[in-house]
Amino acid sequence: MEVATKIRNYIEERGITQIWLSNKTGIPPAKLNLVLNCKRKLTFIEYEVICWALNVDVGSFLEARPPKGLAS
């Protein structure tokens, strides 16, 4: 599952609005919406700010996986 999808699910489950998250992070609402709907890539800086705003560890939405082309 994509990081952005995990973030979207997290905020929806907790009743957090995209507008609130936009205001807290300074990420414009339109840009945040594109990110959370997987139509724009999330930068690591944006990811860090979102984690800060949600008060979660930066590892919360990540999962380790091998680089493409390498066997598991």
N, C-alpha and C positions, 0 to 999 in steps of 0.2 A: 504494500500500500504506500502511496506517495506521502511524503512528509506533509505537504499542504493539505491533503485529505485528512490526515491524522489531526492536524491543527483544527481544521474546519469541524470535524466530529467532536473534538474536545470542547471547542467553544459552544457548539450547539447543545451538547449534553449539559452544559453548565448555565445555559441561558445568557451567554455573553454575546452581545451583538457585534457585527463587523464595524459599526460606527463607533462603538466604545473602544474597540481594539485599534481602530484607525486613529482616534483622538489620543489614546494612550501612547501609541508608537510613533505618531507623526507620519505614518505611511498614508498617502492619500487614499480615500475610500475606493476609488475606481481601480487603483493599482492593487490594493489589498484584495478586492473582489476577484480580480483576474488571477492573482496568486492562489487564493483559496479554492478557485474552481479549475486549477491546473491549466490555465490558459497563458500563464506567464511564469517563468522560472523565479524561484525565491532565492535571493542572494543570501550569503551566510550572515552578512551584517543585519539584514532584515530579520532573518531567523533568530539571531541573538536578541534583537530588540523585542520581538514577539514573545520569546521565552521569558525575558525580563518582565514584560507587561503582564504576562500570565502567571508570573512568579513560579516558574517551573525550571528545572535543570535543563541545560542545553541538550542533554542526551535523551530527554523525555520522548521525543518523536523520531529518534534515529534508531536504525538497526544495522548491525554490522553485516556486510556482505562482501564477497570477494570481487575484485575488479572483473569487468567483462572479459571473457576469453579464458579465464582461469577456472579449472575444475574445482568443485567443492571439496 
